[in-house]
Amino acid sequence: MKVAVLKGGRSLERGVSLRSGARVEDALGRLGHAVVPLDVGGDLVRRLSAERPDVAFVAMHGVGGEDGTAQELLEILGIPFTGPGAAACARCMDKSLAKQAIREAGVPTPDWFAFTQTAFRELGAADALGGLERSLGFPLVVKPSRGGSSLGVKFAASAGEVPQALVSAFSYDDRVLLERFVEGRELAVSVLGGEALPVVEAIPAAGDRYDFEARYEIGRTRFVCPAELDEAERVAVTEAALATYRALGCSGFARIDLILDRDGPQVLEANAIPGLTDTSLLPQAAEAAGMSFEQLVERILDLALTPAAA
Amino acid sequence: MSEVPIPPHRRRAHTSTRDLERYAGLFAERTTVMRSSAMRDLMAITARPEVISLAGGLPDTSTFPPQSFAAQMTRIAQESAAEALQYGPTEGFEETKDCIVEVMGAEGMLVDPHDVIVTTGGQQAIDLICKALVDPGDVVICEAPTYPGAVPVFCSYQAEVIQVECDEDGMRVDELEQLLERLRRDGRRPKFVYSVPTFQNPAGVTMSLPRRQRLVELARLHELLVVEDNPYGLLRYGGEPMPPLYQLDGGDFVLYIGTFSKILSPGIRLGWAVAPPPVMEKIVLGKQAADLCTSTLTQYFVREYFAEGRWRQYVEDLVEIYRGRRDTMLAALVEHFPAAATWTEPQGGLFIWATLPEYIDSGDLLAKALRADVAFVPGQAAYIDERGRNSMRLNFSGVGDAEIREGIRRIGAVIAEQVELYEALTGEESTLARAEPGRRGGEADGADVLPFRKTGEGSG
């Protein structure tokens, strides 16, 4: 089969995407497929039209690749592709949309308020901050609404730190979230074809916050898979993840990040195109379920070609 | 196995979680403290052709005449192919050392060729000095900010790095003195002080003569080594030459690092270290272990190049070009950066260090700047700790005047957006008035702002 691997692009997560893409190409080659690597740029449509692949493996992360832009094009060109469709990607990428949909579906997610830059610049939204801060409490989390990794995510311990955190978060997107900070265990549930894989727990190295670099460096964060959960916890976490997957209209695969605290799981976000690098969580979860990376890639391709299976 | 097709270039088949754990179990302790440069993933994007990069530290090699390069390499091929393709002595060729003696002489230093080792770039000299001197946990002192490329070297030898604040006269030697006293009381002996005293990378500042004299005195007093890294000394665009620490000390307690990268080419990877014989002996052993010898071919190239006798002229040509680019960048900063920003006015070297209001994180700013297709180095790369987050390093040697102007205009625009937003959030008065030369902005921004002032040409 001829498989185009879409990777790179202009996203801030270009580096991670190139690593995901390289690893997928490697596996596809070993599986005997003809691989067409495509570093996504202005010539994407021309190259896809010329190459006419049987299927596109989308290994792009962040704005421009994971937000539905590339998926929309693939839908127009009639090329089957891996992972969720354009609309689901757009919903997952925008945390304020995603959280709204999740909450409407009855899945717990930490309280939040979303703002655009215009609201602060032109409508005096700053005057509303005090009240919101009281309602959310400190510390609170400030994050760009769109952005696949933890780039631009800041913690504000007091009201004085909020403006600076907002300036940082607005560097990545025109809409930001103020979110209640939930302390608890950091879990990730990868969903493959509508079924949950074993839960992964991320345990940051001592004193290290779970930041952007830690995610992609061996040894900075310790991952435990399957996470040590009792049966009730495992069921609650898995069900929250599956409900999120459905609420956002995902297909193929996705990874749901949650916090587990005393009151149960709270969903933070859904990643439409989870990383596939050496240290990424989806491959680890698949492996814990007994799938090699090649088997995982083959299964993802199958799901793209027979959407009914999703 | 036979039906598995072999791809044209094959990547390693590995990296199941078990593989990763197996590797992780084999990693040396030092890898846990080896840091990747802070914004590595963002920097991957600066390579896009449409990005104006003020992030590099690149000399402009396009100015080197290709016909001269061709003639020298042809002469080597015709007259000494067999030798040029062979291994060489670990210390480097005598002829290379003669060139080094000449370069150091041009800055007033007298050096015994026996004290010199030719290295694979100045970077290897830093590594070899650490290899000879630093045990895990040893204290190494450097400037704050320091050369970003030195940080991973210190970390890979598991040094405890302590940074001493800089101002427009270079390292605060009075603070160093207090630090040394504190360490002495704690019974700790620092191995060396690493400094780029002249046209510092990244700050662009130059250490004053009284501080140089005091630093050399302190080294003698505490029997402490000073590592003087001087890649830019000959790239002077104004002011009077300052004697190198090596010259003031005479080479007893000052180890010296030089390089051909900025006066000829970084691609030839040729640098050197100067050290007294007992230290040199250990450095040579380390060099043997690292790579046996520095490239013979590029040493022959340098020899041929110096034999032409035009190297000083080439450096003069570079100085002319870079002086113009520095002036272009300084003028663009005045025009496009907000009043709350400050920056250094280097009299040489390749870098300007700009400091923004403390609420701006230059790493996040870079993400925004990249959307406007412009890049710089976030200040955090020059610190071991969390300092430097509101500063940035700007390079003016690597791109032409028009790109410098446009690059600074774009960075200025994204800063202005952040300043405006912050003011809308806090209700602070507008500070967006354009900067004026000689006036220091940002007084209200708190004590964390680095004490760099804009200094007029010749006032420093």
Boltz contact constraints between the chains, C-beta under 6 A:
constraints:
  - contact:
      token1: [A, 12]
      token2: [B, 367]
      max_distance: 6.0
  - contact:
      token1: [A, 14]
      token2: [B, 44]
      max_distance: 6.0
  - contact:
      token1: [A, 14]
      token2: [B, 45]
      max_distance: 6.0
  - contact:
      token1: [A, 15]
      token2: [B, 41]
      max_distance: 6.0
  - contact:
      token1: [A, 15]
      token2: [B, 44]
      max_distance: 6.0
  - contact:
      token1: [A, 26]
      token2: [B, 11]
      max_distance: 6.0
  - contact:
      token1: [A, 29]
      token2: [B, 7]
      max_distance: 6.0
  - contact:
      token1: [A, 32]
      token2: [B, 5]
      max_distance: 6.0
  - contact:
      token1: [A, 120]
      token2: [B, 424]
      max_distance: 6.0
  - contact:
      token1: [A, 120]
      token2: [B, 425]
      max_distance: 6.0
  - contact:
      token1: [A, 121]
      token2: [B, 424]
      max_distance: 6.0
  - contact:
      token1: [A, 126]
      token2: [B, 425]
      max_distance: 6.0
  - contact:
      token1: [A, 152]
      token2: [B, 364]
      max_distance: 6.0
  - contact:
      token1: [A, 163]
      token2: [B, 422]
      max_distance: 6.0
  - contact:
      token1: [A, 163]
      token2: [B, 425]
      max_distance: 6.0
  - contact:
      token1: [A, 163]
      token2: [B, 426]
      max_distance: 6.0
  - contact:
      token1: [A, 164]
      token2: [B, 359]
      max_distance: 6.0
  - contact:
      token1: [A, 166]
      token2: [B, 425]
      max_distance: 6.0
  - contact:
      token1: [A, 167]
      token2: [B, 359]
      max_distance: 6.0
  - contact:
      token1: [A, 167]
      token2: [B, 418]
      max_distance: 6.0
  - contact:
      token1: [A, 167]
      token2: [B, 421]
      max_distance: 6.0
  - contact:
      token1: [A, 167]
      token2: [B, 422]
      max_distance: 6.0
  - contact:
      token1: [A, 168]
      token2: [B, 361]
      max_distance: 6.0
  - contact:
      token1: [A, 168]
      token2: [B, 364]
      max_distance: 6.0
  - contact:
      token1: [A, 171]
      token2: [B, 364]
      max_distance: 6.0
  - contact:
      token1: [A, 171]
      token2: [B, 367]
      max_distance: 6.0
  - contact:
      token1: [A, 171]
      token2: [B, 368]
      max_distance: 6.0
  - contact:
      token1: [A, 172]
      token2: [B, 367]
      max_distance: 6.0
  - contact:
      token1: [A, 218]
      token2: [B, 24]
      max_distance: 6.0
  - contact:
      token1: [A, 219]
      token2: [B, 24]
      max_distance: 6.0
  - contact:
      token1: [A, 278]
      token2: [B, 15]
      max_distance: 6.0
  - contact:
      token1: [A, 284]
      token2: [B, 17]
      max_distance: 6.0
  - contact:
      token1: [A, 287]
      token2: [B, 16]
      max_distance: 6.0
  - contact:
      token1: [A, 287]
      token2: [B, 17]
      max_distance: 6.0
